[in-house]
Amino acid sequence: MNPLRIGWIGVGAMGRPMCLNLLNAGYPVMVFDKTASQCEPVIAAGAAMTASPKDLMAAVDVVFSTIFNDEGLRDIVMSEDGLLAGAAGAGIHVDMSTVSPDVSATVAQALAQRGVQYLRAPVSGTVSLAASAQLSSYVSGPKEAFDAVRPVLACLTARQTYVGEAEEARVIKLMINLMVFMSTAVIGEGLAFGARAGLDRALMIDAINDSIVASPHYKTKAEKLKQREYSADGAISLVVKDLDLALAVARRNDAALPISSLVRQYLAMMQSRDMSHLDVAALADVLAMMSGHADAQDFRPSCPGP
């Protein structure tokens, strides 16, 4: 039996290692990115490149996408050269981005009208976890489509959890992101408390990671926090986008999120200080900045990235 032909849209920091994992697993992969140079590493590894999402949809069995925001998802699906234009009454689209449930539902309806099954499969994890296929994925949409692509998802993620038929996966991903952002602010409050009492920063971080409140997130960020080395794995600009999506869902559902709302104000303060390029771990130094015990110049990198 021939393997599924895979299309991939969005060959950036997360999409690139996932494409490489599929190629290593023996899947034929065709890629598209608006910035064609992004595709070069996967083309060198054996992928083909196409000129548009429309052409991609017509040439493969399953299209995956890793897109930055709502506008990007709408564009790759519904533009003149989008997936809908190349749909021939069959196929599966698996979007692994973090986008709003509203836009996702709009895309789902449009694809269904052309006979395309649509899976929402946002992933949780870092670029390094993407490279080692250790991401987690929460998937919603048609169950038969999930069953069909699960072997492919298993090449990309360590866990694939089916959670419902509609936008459940979108809400779960936003919930997890909320907790990541809040927990980063929480560790900052703990560090500020200990620092005022004279504790060593590295000692505090090690103590946290050896305690009942330890988490994979804290352990992943330990060295960044110790060194205040905030080169971006998850930039504040991206965090703001995700947090705003979650707060919009909360408003629509009359859900009170007081801590998340406070974290959003912390992020706004960091944006006003030209810190959007820093990693989300920099949230841990908000209180130190507010009290005058730290400044953006104390962080590395100290100047915006490209």
C-alpha positions in Angstrom: 0.0 0.0 0.0 1.4 3.4 -1.0 1.9 5.9 1.8 -0.3 9.0 1.9 1.0 11.9 -0.1 1.5 14.7 2.3 1.3 18.5 1.6 2.7 21.0 4.1 2.0 24.7 4.3 4.1 26.9 6.6 7.7 25.6 6.8 8.9 27.8 9.6 10.4 27.0 13.0 7.8 24.3 13.9 6.8 23.2 10.4 10.4 22.5 9.2 11.3 19.8 11.8 7.9 18.1 11.4 8.3 18.0 7.6 11.8 16.4 8.1 10.3 13.8 10.4 7.8 12.8 7.7 10.5 12.6 5.1 12.6 10.4 7.4 9.5 8.2 7.9 9.3 7.6 4.1 6.3 9.9 3.3 6.4 11.8 0.0 6.1 15.5 1.0 5.2 18.6 -1.0 5.6 22.0 0.6 4.5 25.6 0.2 5.5 28.7 2.1 5.0 32.4 1.1 8.7 32.8 1.9 10.1 30.3 -0.6 13.5 30.2 1.0 12.0 28.7 4.1 11.5 25.5 2.1 15.1 25.0 1.2 16.1 22.7 4.0 13.2 20.3 3.4 13.7 20.4 -0.4 17.3 19.5 0.2 16.0 16.5 2.3 13.8 15.3 -0.5 10.6 17.3 -0.5 9.0 18.9 -3.5 7.8 22.5 -3.7 4.6 23.9 -5.2 3.6 27.4 -6.2 0.4 27.7 -4.2 -2.0 26.0 -1.7 -4.3 25.4 -4.6 -1.7 23.4 -6.5 -0.8 21.6 -3.3 -4.3 20.5 -2.6 -4.7 19.1 -6.0 -1.5 17.0 -5.7 -1.7 15.3 -2.3 -4.0 13.2 -0.1 -3.6 15.2 3.2 -2.5 18.8 3.7 -1.0 19.9 7.0 -0.5 23.5 8.0 1.4 25.4 10.6 0.3 29.1 10.3 0.9 32.1 12.5 -2.6 33.5 12.9 -6.3 33.7 11.9 -5.6 35.8 8.8 -3.0 33.3 7.6 -5.4 30.3 8.0 -8.2 32.1 6.1 -5.7 33.1 3.4 -4.4 29.6 2.7 -7.9 28.1 2.6 -10.1 30.8 1.1 -8.0 33.0 -1.1 -8.0 32.8 -4.9 -5.1 30.4 -4.8 -6.2 28.7 -1.6 -7.0 25.1 -0.7 -10.7 25.5 -1.6 -9.7 26.4 -5.2 -7.8 23.1 -5.5 -10.3 20.8 -3.8 -11.8 18.1 -6.0 -14.4 16.8 -3.6 -12.1 14.8 -1.3 -9.0 15.1 0.9 -8.1 16.1 4.5 -6.8 19.3 5.9 -5.0 19.1 9.3 -4.3 22.5 10.8 -1.8 22.4 13.6 -1.7 26.2 14.3 -3.0 28.1 17.3 -5.9 30.1 16.0 -9.3 31.2 17.2 -12.2 28.8 17.4 -14.4 31.2 15.4 -12.1 31.4 12.4 -11.5 27.7 12.6 -15.2 27.0 12.5 -15.6 29.2 9.4 -12.8 27.3 7.7 -14.3 24.0 8.7 -17.7 25.0 7.1 -16.1 26.2 3.9 -14.0 23.0 3.5 -17.0 20.7 4.3 -18.9 22.4 1.4 -16.2 21.2 -0.9 -16.0 17.7 0.5 -12.8 18.2 2.4 -12.5 16.8 6.0 -10.9 19.3 8.4 -9.0 18.4 11.6 -8.0 20.9 14.2 -4.7 19.5 15.7 -2.8 22.2 17.5 0.4 21.0 19.2 1.9 21.7 22.5 5.7 21.9 22.9 8.8 23.6 21.7 10.9 23.5 18.5 13.3 20.9 20.0 10.3 18.7 20.9 9.1 19.1 17.3 12.5 17.9 16.1 12.4 14.8 18.3 8.7 14.1 17.6 7.8 14.5 21.3 5.0 17.1 20.9 1.5 16.5 22.2 -1.4 16.9 19.9 -5.1 17.4 20.7 -7.3 16.7 17.7 -11.0 17.5 16.9 -13.0 17.1 13.8 -14.4 14.0 11.9 -13.3 10.9 13.7 -12.8 8.9 10.5 -10.3 11.6 9.3 -8.5 11.3 12.7 -8.3 7.6 12.3 -6.9 8.0 8.7 -4.1 10.4 9.6 -3.2 9.1 13.1 -0.2 7.1 11.7 1.1 10.3 10.2 0.5 12.3 13.4 2.4 9.5 15.3 5.5 10.5 13.2 5.1 14.1 14.5 3.9 13.8 18.1 4.3 11.5 21.1 0.6 11.7 21.9 -2.4 12.1 19.7 -5.6 12.6 21.7 -9.0 12.8 20.0 -11.2 15.3 21.9 -14.4 15.9 19.9 -16.0 16.8 16.6 -15.8 20.6 16.5 -13.5 23.2 18.1 -12.6 21.4 21.3 -8.9 21.1 20.3 -8.7 24.8 19.8 -10.0 25.6 23.3 -7.8 22.9 24.9 -4.7 24.5 23.3 -5.6 28.0 24.5 -6.3 26.7 28.0 -2.8 25.1 28.1 -1.2 28.2 26.8 -3.0 30.3 29.5 -1.6 28.1 32.2 1.9 28.3 30.7 1.8 32.1 30.7 0.3 32.3 34.2 2.8 29.9 35.6 5.7 31.9 34.2 4.4 35.0 36.0 4.0 32.9 39.2 7.6 31.7 39.2 8.6 35.4 38.8 6.6 36.3 41.9 8.4 33.5 43.8 11.8 34.7 42.6 11.0 38.3 43.5 10.0 37.1 47.0 13.2 35.1 47.5 15.4 37.8 46.0 14.2 40.4 48.4 15.1 38.0 51.3 18.6 37.6 49.9 18.4 34.2 48.2 20.6 33.3 45.3 18.6 33.2 42.0 20.1 29.8 40.8 19.5 28.3 44.2 15.8 29.3 44.1 15.3 27.9 40.6 16.9 24.6 41.5 14.7 24.4 44.7 11.6 25.0 42.7 12.5 22.3 40.2 13.2 19.9 43.0 9.9 20.6 44.7 6.2 19.7 44.5 5.6 22.7 42.2 8.2 21.5 39.6 6.9 21.2 36.0 8.3 20.4 32.6 7.8 24.0 31.7 9.9 25.3 34.6 12.6 22.7 34.0 12.8 23.7 30.3 13.2 27.3 31.2 15.6 26.8 34.1 18.8 27.9 32.4 17.1 30.9 30.7 15.8 32.0 34.1 19.1 31.6 35.8 21.1 33.5 33.2 18.3 35.9 32.3 19.0 34.7 28.8 15.8 35.4 27.0 16.4 34.6 23.3 13.1 33.5 22.0 11.7 30.0 21.9 8.3 31.5 22.4 8.5 35.2 21.8 6.3 37.6 23.7 4.8 38.8 20.5 3.5 35.3 19.9 2.4 34.9 23.5 0.3 38.1 23.2 -1.5 36.8 20.1 -2.4 33.5 21.9 -3.4 35.2 25.1 -5.7 37.6 23.3 -7.4 34.7 21.5 -8.0 33.0 24.8 -9.4 36.2 26.5 -11.7 36.7 23.5 -13.1 33.1 24.0 -13.5 33.9 27.8 -15.5 37.1 27.1 -17.8 35.3 24.7 -18.4 32.5 27.3 -18.6 34.9 30.4 -15.6 33.2 31.9 -13.7 35.3 34.5 -9.9 35.1 34.0 -8.5 37.6 36.5 -5.0 36.2 36.6 -4.7 35.9 32.9 -5.9 39.5 32.5 -3.2 40.6 34.9 -0.6 38.7 32.9 -1.9 40.4 29.7 -1.1 43.8 31.4 2.4 42.6 32.3 2.9 41.7 28.6 1.6 45.1 27.5 4.2 46.7 29.8 6.9 44.6 28.3 5.8 45.5 24.8 5.9 49.2 25.7 9.6 48.7 26.6 10.4 47.1 23.2 10.7 43.6 24.7 8.3 41.8 22.3 11.3 39.8 20.8 12.2 38.2 24.1 11.1 34.7 25.3 8.0 34.4 27.4 10.4 33.4 30.3 11.1 37.1 30.6 7.7 37.4 32.3 9.5 36.1 35.4 11.3 39.4 35.7 8.3 41.7 35.5 8.1 42.4 39.2 11.9 42.9 39.4 11.5 45.5 36.6 8.5 47.2 38.3 10.5 47.5 41.6 13.6 48.9 39.8 15.7 45.8 40.6 16.0 44.7 36.9 16.0 46.4 33.6 15.7 45.2 30.0 19.4 45.8 29.6 20.0 43.1 32.2 18.5 40.5 29.8 20.2 38.6 27.0 19.7 39.3 24.1 19.6 42.9 25.0 18.6 44.1 21.6 15.7 43.1 19.3 16.3 40.1 17.0 15.7 40.2 13.3 
